[in-house]
Structures are given as C-alpha cells and as structure tokens.
Amino acid sequence: MNVTTKTFDSCGFNTTNVSDICDNRTNQTVVFPLETRPETYFVPVIFFVIFVVGVLGNGTLVMIFVRHKHMRNVPNTYIFSLALADLLVVITSVPFTSIIYTMESWPWGTLVCKISETTKDLSVAVSVFTLTALSADRFFAIVDPLKKFHATGGTRSAKRITIGTTVIVWILSLLIALPASVGSHIKPIPDEENPIFSVCYPFPSNWMGDNYAKMMVLLKFFILYLIPLIIIATFYLGMAVSLITSTKNMPGEIQGIEKQIKARKKVAVTVLIFVAVFAVCFAPIHIFMLFFYLHPDSQELYNDFWHYFRITGFCLAYMNYCANPVALYFVSGAFRKYFNQYLFCKKPTRSRRSTYPHQHTSISLLSVKRNQVSITRNDKQASINRSPDALPMQETTIALLDNGNASERSHSCNKIR
C-alpha cells in the first residue's frame, strides 16, 4: 500500500495528492486531518497579507496612472500594465486558492476553477513579457537614448509604440492562458473507486494523457521563466555596466554632480534586484513542477522536504503579485509621494529649496546643450558630434527608479524647452 499525504496545492496549478493524481496505480490514500498540518494555519495568513497588499498596492498604482496625467510616461505605462495584471489575479485567484490548504475539496465549482487558472496564467505571462519589454526600453534609454526606436522620448510615436507593445503582450498572454480556460476542470480523487475529495486541475486526462501535463510544464518553464529571465538579465546587466562605467567618463561640469552619479549607480543596483526578485519568486515553483512531472521516481521520492518546498514555491509565486508596489514605494520618490497621499493621507509638501536646485540643474544642462546646437546648427556632421556631450543629461533625466526628483527634473526641462 502506498501511503501518501493529501497535499492541496496550486504550485502554479491546483494539483493535489502526490500519488493519486498522476498515478492510478495507487491503491489507497491516507488523508491526514487538516488540524494536524501546519500549512493549514500559516498559508491563509500569508494569503491574507498578499491579498491586502496586492489590492491596495496595485489598485493605488492604477489610480496614480489614471488620475495623474504627468505620470503617464512610457515606463509607467508598462508599470500600469503590470499592476493591472497583478490586480486581476489578486482579486480573481488569491481568495479562492487560499483555501486549498484549509478545506478538503475544491468548493467553488468549475467556473471559478477556470477563471482562477486562466487569470493566473494570464498574469504570469503579462508580467514576464512586460518586464522583458520594460528592460529593453530601459536598456536603450540608458545606453543609447538617441536611438529613434526606443520609446522614452514622450513623443506621439513613442507612445504608440508603447501602447502597441502592451496590446501585443496582452494578446500573447491571452493565447497562453487559453488552454487553462478550456481544460481546467474539477477532478475527483478516488479511494478504491469512491471519490473522497476533488481538486481544480488544469491538465485534462483526455488531452494526450500524461504527456500533455509534461509538455505544458516544460513550455511554461521555458516561455514564462527561463528565456525571459535570460533576456531580462542580459538587458539589465548591460544597463548596470553602462551606468557604472559611464560615470567615470563624465566631462567637466557633469562630473562634479555627485548626486546624479550616486543616483545612476542606485539604478544599476535596483534593476539587478528586480531581476533577482523575479527569479526567486518563480524558481521554486518551476523546480518542483519539473521534478514532479518529469522525474520517473518523483512519487517515491516525495517526502516532507518536497512537500514544504512545494508550499514555499506556492506562496512565493503569489507574493510576486504584490511585490511591484512595495518595491516602487522604496525606490521611487515620485510613486512614494502618491502612495503616502492615497494610503496614509499625507499631503505632498512643496518646498522651494527642494525645487529650485533641480530647475537650476536642468537649466545648466540645457544651456550647455543649446550652446552646442547653436554652434553647429548649419553643420550636420558637427551636429552628430555633439551627441556624446548631450548624453549624460538625457541619461539623468529619463532614469525612472533613481529617486522621486527624476521626473521633476525631466518635467522642468520640458517646460523650459
């Protein structure tokens, strides 16, 4: 007799019972009482925190983007897309999947099962594709901001490119989530031909048998994790190297601006942290799924370690849906100001001492650039040669995550122009 523990879990999917769900050779299932399992108590608490932080954080991000026109720049458009996808899955999936460790069977029916699995896949796809697009945008904005094809200039064409990219991301994500919307179903788990509980399961047994589950696990690992992670890491690593090394080559007046140098190094560290957070949140879930569905002896090897590793991956994956607002609060002064205003009822303070220095910096930078333009206005070749001197100013003003004053400096530059 193969004795197993009933382990309700999403792991990215609402699977259950390590032996029975994938191996019909199991003769008997022993279900341990809910009150004896520690996950019965701590998982709902974690999910409650995820739900509260996810709704308030992502909801506030959406409100900031909708209510404040000056916050609708290109990078923030991508952040708005991320927040919208995360808010969707927090509302439609978190409240329902949080009970899989506290109830014996899935109580919500087939419709909620399909919605939960679909929005989960949709949000993961939107998140990873948007992060990839955002990393590319940030890379070209920092390394080569004069390229016409990168969308950080705030022009109409840049906005059209950003909106078009976002639409494509959502269309691709809907296609990836389509199998879950069609195939997710309520699967009864039998014990000697008598169903003892049921689960929400995304892999229909009549779709290629066990091979369908293996294929989907592999595809999601490569498409929604490994390949995007490599691309994101490449872009962000290149951007970090450029930010760090370029500070050593700042000419004359620019080299003396210590705050801007520190801000650019802070961006380099921040973006690498985002890559690490993404990797950590989704690594355990993919490791377990690959082990469970592809290892030939996974059922025999399944033990307490894999059980709690599975729960850890389950919780970390959902924590990712509320991580972006928390990260933005700590790294972006502009977003932090609005978070404090809407969530903590703190009125934004406007000080002349904090405003005029930034305006003076912008005027100084622009005066250098305007002098270069006036000298070389009629000489196209010389006009090209002036671009390296203008580069540090552009790199400074477009940095999204350096501090809360970056957007103010860029805004003041636009007014002067």
Buried (B, 14 or more C-beta within 10 A) or exposed (E): EBEBBBBBBBBBBBBBBBBBBBBEEBEEBEBEEBEEBEBBEEBBEBBEEBBEBBBBBBBBBBEBBEEEEEBBBBBBBBBBBBBBBBBBBBBBBBBBBBBBBBBBBBEBEEEBBBBBBBBBBBBBBBBBBBBBBBBBBBBBBBBBBEEEEBBBBEEEEBBEBBBEBBEEBBEBBBEBBEBBBEBBBBBEBEBEEEEBBBBBBBBBBEBEEEEBBBBBBBEBBEBBBBEBBEBBBBBBBBBBEBBBEBBEEBEEEBBEBEBBBEBBBBBBEBBBBBBEBBBEBBBBBBBBBBBBBEEEEBBEEBEEEBBEBBBEBBBBBBBBBBBBBBBBBEBBBBBBBBBBBBBEEEEEEEEEEEEEEBBEBBBBBBEBBEEBEEEBEEEEEEBEEBEEBBBBBBBBBBBBBBBBBBBBBBBBBEEEE
